[in-house]
Amino acid sequence: EVQLVESGGGLVQTGGSLRLSCAASGFNSDDYAIGWVRQVPGGEREGVSCISTSDGSTFYADSVKGRFTISWDKDKNMMSLQMNLLKPEDTAVYSCGGLSYGSNWCYGGILVNRPYQYDDWGHGTQVTVSS
C-alpha cells in the first residue's frame, strides 16, 4: 500500500519562503510519478508540480514556475517543494499525489494539468500566506 505523508506547512508573510516535504513508501521506485496538488475550500484541485522518480523529469504550473522547485531524494524516499516569493494566492492545502507507472504522465504536464489522474494521495498540509 502506498503511503504519502506531507509536512512543513505553516504561516508565512508575502514574499517569504516555505519548504514542504512528502515522505513516500510502498511505491514502485522504478516507475512512479509524484507531485504536489493544492486546493482551497470549495475549490478544485490545482496541480502545482510533479517529478518522475525514475529520471527526475519535472513539470510546473505556470503560476509557480520560477518560484517553486520540486525535488526527489531517492535515498530518503522524500519529495520536497521549496516555495519562494510566496503570494497570498498560494494559500491552500498542499497534498502529495502519486501515480504508479506514471513517469510519462509527469513528462508533458499531464499530472499538473489534470491532477485528478493521481491514484495515491496524502492528507495535505496547510500553507497560509498573509499580506
C-alpha positions as CSV (number, residue, x, y, z in Angstrom):
1,E,0.0,0.0,0.0
2,V,1.3,3.4,-1.0
3,Q,1.5,6.0,1.8
4,L,2.2,9.7,1.3
5,V,2.7,11.9,4.3
6,E,3.1,15.7,4.0
7,S,4.7,18.0,6.4
8,G,6.2,21.5,6.5
9,G,3.1,23.7,6.1
10,G,2.7,26.9,8.1
11,L,2.0,30.6,8.1
12,V,4.3,33.0,6.3
13,Q,4.3,36.5,5.1
14,T,4.1,37.6,1.4
15,G,7.5,37.2,-0.2
16,G,8.6,34.6,2.3
17,S,9.7,31.0,1.8
18,L,8.5,27.6,3.0
19,R,9.7,24.1,2.3
20,L,7.2,21.2,2.2
21,S,8.1,17.6,2.4
22,C,6.3,14.4,1.4
23,A,7.5,11.0,2.7
24,A,6.6,8.2,0.4
25,S,6.5,4.4,0.9
26,G,5.1,1.3,-0.8
27,F,5.5,2.6,-4.3
28,N,7.2,1.3,-7.4
29,S,10.5,3.1,-7.4
30,D,11.3,2.1,-11.0
31,D,8.3,3.9,-12.4
32,Y,6.5,6.4,-10.3
33,A,5.3,9.9,-10.7
34,I,4.8,12.1,-7.6
35,G,3.8,15.7,-7.2
36,W,2.1,18.4,-5.4
37,V,-1.6,19.5,-5.7
38,R,-3.2,22.3,-3.9
39,Q,-6.8,23.1,-3.0
40,V,-8.7,25.9,-1.3
41,P,-12.0,25.3,0.5
42,G,-14.8,24.8,-2.1
43,G,-12.3,24.9,-5.0
44,E,-10.9,22.4,-7.4
45,R,-7.6,20.6,-7.1
46,E,-4.9,22.5,-8.9
47,G,-1.7,20.8,-10.0
48,V,1.4,22.6,-8.8
49,S,4.3,20.4,-9.9
50,C,5.4,16.8,-10.4
51,I,8.5,14.8,-10.7
52,S,9.3,11.3,-12.1
53,T,11.3,9.3,-9.6
54,S,12.9,7.3,-12.4
55,D,14.7,10.1,-14.3
56,G,14.0,13.2,-12.4
57,S,11.9,14.9,-15.1
58,T,9.8,17.8,-13.7
59,F,6.9,19.9,-14.7
60,Y,5.5,23.1,-13.2
61,A,2.3,25.0,-13.4
62,D,2.7,28.5,-14.9
63,S,1.6,30.1,-11.7
64,V,4.5,28.8,-9.7
65,K,7.2,28.5,-12.4
66,G,10.4,30.3,-11.3
67,R,9.3,30.5,-7.6
68,F,8.8,26.8,-6.7
69,T,11.3,24.0,-7.0
70,I,10.4,20.3,-6.7
71,S,13.0,17.7,-5.8
72,W,13.1,14.0,-5.1
73,D,15.6,12.4,-2.6
74,K,15.8,8.7,-3.7
75,D,17.8,7.8,-0.6
76,K,15.1,9.1,1.8
77,N,12.1,8.4,-0.4
78,M,11.1,12.0,0.1
79,M,9.8,14.7,-2.1
80,S,10.3,18.3,-1.3
81,L,8.8,21.6,-2.6
82,Q,10.8,24.7,-2.0
83,M,8.5,27.7,-2.2
84,N,9.9,31.1,-2.6
85,L,8.4,34.6,-3.1
86,L,5.1,33.3,-1.7
87,K,1.9,35.2,-2.6
88,P,-1.5,35.2,-0.8
89,E,-2.9,33.3,-3.8
90,D,-0.6,30.4,-2.9
91,T,-2.7,29.9,0.3
92,A,-4.1,26.4,0.1
93,V,-3.9,22.9,1.4
94,Y,-1.0,21.2,-0.3
95,S,-1.3,17.4,-0.9
96,C,1.0,14.8,-2.3
97,G,-0.2,12.9,-5.3
98,G,1.3,9.7,-6.8
99,L,0.8,7.5,-9.8
100,S,2.3,4.1,-10.4
101,Y,3.8,3.6,-13.8
102,G,3.2,7.3,-14.2
103,S,6.6,8.7,-15.2
104,N,5.4,9.6,-18.6
105,W,2.4,11.3,-17.1
106,C,4.5,13.9,-15.4
107,Y,6.6,14.5,-18.5
108,G,4.4,16.6,-20.7
109,G,2.4,18.1,-17.9
110,I,-0.5,15.6,-17.7
111,L,-0.4,15.3,-13.9
112,V,-0.2,19.1,-13.4
113,N,-2.9,19.9,-15.9
114,R,-5.1,17.0,-14.8
115,P,-4.3,16.3,-11.2
116,Y,-7.3,14.0,-10.8
117,Q,-5.3,11.4,-12.6
118,Y,-3.3,10.6,-9.4
119,D,-4.2,7.3,-7.8
120,D,-2.4,7.9,-4.4
121,W,-3.0,10.8,-2.1
122,G,-1.7,12.2,1.2
123,H,-3.9,14.1,3.6
124,G,-2.3,17.5,3.0
125,T,-0.6,20.3,4.9
126,Q,-1.9,23.9,5.2
127,V,0.0,26.7,3.7
128,T,-1.1,30.2,4.6
129,V,0.5,33.4,3.1
130,S,-0.5,36.6,4.8
131,S,-0.4,40.0,3.2
